[in-house]
């Protein structure tokens, strides 16, 4: 910086933009910070209550989700068992191994043994 002795930097005030006494700027900053500090209040006692409320809602949400999953699983099992109980015992859907039911002979070793 030209015109300024090394080791000392002039301070500028926001209003005038010129070099000012550093004591005035520090005093203004101290006043501003004091005013800011008096406007800030301590921690509220509501935080532990809000945290407990949030944990209670989270626990309730997880319990409801677990119950809902168990109900869906049980209903799917009941429907599956009901469908299986109504099936005809004499009809095999997957393995139709009744004699004479095959319409085509196996080709080249593919299929059940003779």
Phi and psi in degrees as a GROMACS rama.xvg file:
@    title "Ramachandran Plot"
@    xaxis  label "Phi"
@    yaxis  label "Psi"
@TYPE xy
-86.3561  142.378  UNK-2
81.0523  3.02744  UNK-3
-117.706  126.724  UNK-4
-64.8017  145.691  UNK-5
-65.469  143.827  UNK-6
93.7822  -17.1421  UNK-7
-128.34  119.796  UNK-8
-108.058  124.97  UNK-9
-69.1034  141.041  UNK-10
-89.8728  147.68  UNK-11
-117.464  138.94  UNK-12
-87.0457  146.242  UNK-13
-65.3852  -29.2022  UNK-14
-76.0767  -45.9219  UNK-15
-100.835  -29.3323  UNK-16
80.2745  5.67986  UNK-17
-104.627  168.453  UNK-18
-67.4858  134.955  UNK-19
-132.41  173.53  UNK-20
-67.9366  127.203  UNK-21
-62.1096  -23.4876  UNK-22
-66.9895  -36.2932  UNK-23
-68.5365  -43.5696  UNK-24
-64.6822  -41.0529  UNK-25
-64.805  -39.8632  UNK-26
-65.4346  -40.4319  UNK-27
-65.413  -41.584  UNK-28
-64.3329  -41.2154  UNK-29
-62.1224  -41.908  UNK-30
-63.6646  -42.2619  UNK-31
-64.8857  -43.8341  UNK-32
-69.1157  -34.6172  UNK-33
-64.188  -42.5915  UNK-34
-64.3007  -39.6682  UNK-35
-66.6938  -40.7894  UNK-36
-66.7325  -34.6448  UNK-37
-73.7467  -21.1446  UNK-38
-84.2107  -13.1317  UNK-39
-90.8764  129.643  UNK-40
-101.397  158.795  UNK-41
-67.9422  176.837  UNK-42
-64.1917  139.62  UNK-43
-78.4033  153.119  UNK-44
-80.8001  -0.579058  UNK-45
-81.2037  -15.7526  UNK-46
-60.6534  -48.9974  UNK-47
-60.7896  -36.4539  UNK-48
-67.5463  -41.9422  UNK-49
-65.9948  -38.3611  UNK-50
-65.4206  -42.4472  UNK-51
-63.9762  -39.275  UNK-52
-64.7957  -43.071  UNK-53
-63.8153  -42.6848  UNK-54
-64.1777  -37.7831  UNK-55
-64.4228  -43.7833  UNK-56
-64.7815  -39.6693  UNK-57
-64.5217  -42.446  UNK-58
-63.9717  -42.3826  UNK-59
-63.4264  -40.1559  UNK-60
-62.9423  -41.9542  UNK-61
-67.5042  -38.4255  UNK-62
-66.0588  -43.8897  UNK-63
-62.9184  -40.3845  UNK-64
-64.5337  -41.2195  UNK-65
-65.9331  -40.9955  UNK-66
-65.4907  -41.7474  UNK-67
-62.6849  -41.668  UNK-68
-64.1615  -40.9014  UNK-69
-65.9682  -39.5233  UNK-70
-65.9032  -43.6306  UNK-71
-62.7509  -42.3362  UNK-72
-62.2995  -44.0899  UNK-73
-65.2112  -42.0415  UNK-74
-64.421  -40.588  UNK-75
-63.7899  -40.4005  UNK-76
-63.9038  -44.3197  UNK-77
-62.5292  -43.2882  UNK-78
-64.4323  -42.1067  UNK-79
-63.653  -43.9306  UNK-80
-65.9944  -37.5564  UNK-81
-63.9941  -43.0951  UNK-82
-65.4543  -39.6408  UNK-83
-68.7429  -34.1305  UNK-84
-73.124  -22.7387  UNK-85
-88.0909  -6.67399  UNK-86
-72.8658  151.218  UNK-87
-77.4434  131.16  UNK-88
-69.9752  -30.3888  UNK-89
-80.0519  -13.2747  UNK-90
-102.912  121.066  UNK-91
-101.541  117.246  UNK-92
-80.9905  -42.8705  UNK-93
-83.6157  -51.6654  UNK-94
-111.209  105.738  UNK-95
-100.659  83.1847  UNK-96
-102.597  24.2706  UNK-97
-71.392  144.791  UNK-98
-65.9163  137.298  UNK-99
81.5728  8.88432  UNK-100
-88.247  -17.7825  UNK-101
-80.5464  130.993  UNK-102
-98.545  -13.3792  UNK-103
-133.048  138.825  UNK-104
-77.2529  148.591  UNK-105
-64.0211  146.481  UNK-106
-105.43  126.622  UNK-107
52.7916  45.4335  UNK-108
82.8481  2.92929  UNK-109
-92.4868  127.454  UNK-110
122.522  -174.698  UNK-111
-71.5355  154.701  UNK-112
-70.1255  153.261  UNK-113
